């Protein structure tokens, strides 16, 4: 089906008469997307009935998303990816794995942006993660709301507590303090280094059993 339709085709898609479309135009409720040199109106069917162009769930892909906070957790990232791959393969799904390395408080990660763009473009039918905090430390519920609106099935393999929550949260807090202290005192200042070293000690002590 062509995206740009005549006024007659648009009226059939919407289930109204041509007269109604012309009245809506006069009232400012619906404007044609294009008017040809001959004065013929053309309407974008994607705007009129987006559900007609949305891929069916079976045609949309499964995306497995993995994330860790820092470089020293690369082994954990690989374990996450293996768990996701094994689960998706066991279900017989055709899948793609997107992995991020960065703070759960940072929503500018390349992988996360790529995932969200694919969801908004109706390319994703299923999202698989190990824990909900793997998406974002704060804001995961918003991503889930977008998935619900886009009819994306969300599969969370472990509904319990993420065993690395405390470690990740401590690293996120340390990252925030590092950034702000650098802005306040300068990244190479002695005062900044002392503050960061002190915070690292607090984080290390908090993680000890």
Secondary structure, DSSP 8 states (H G I E B T S, - for coil): --SEEEHHHHHHHHTS-HHHHHHHHHHTS---SEE-TT--EEEEHHHH-GGGTS--GGGSEEEEEEEESSGGGHHHHHHHHHHHHHHHHHHT--EEEEEEES-TT-TT-HHHHHHHHHHHTT-EEEEEESSGGGT-SS-HHHHHHHHHHTT-EEEES--S--TTHHHHHHHHHHHHHHHHHHHHH-TT-HHHHHHHHHHHHHHHHHH--
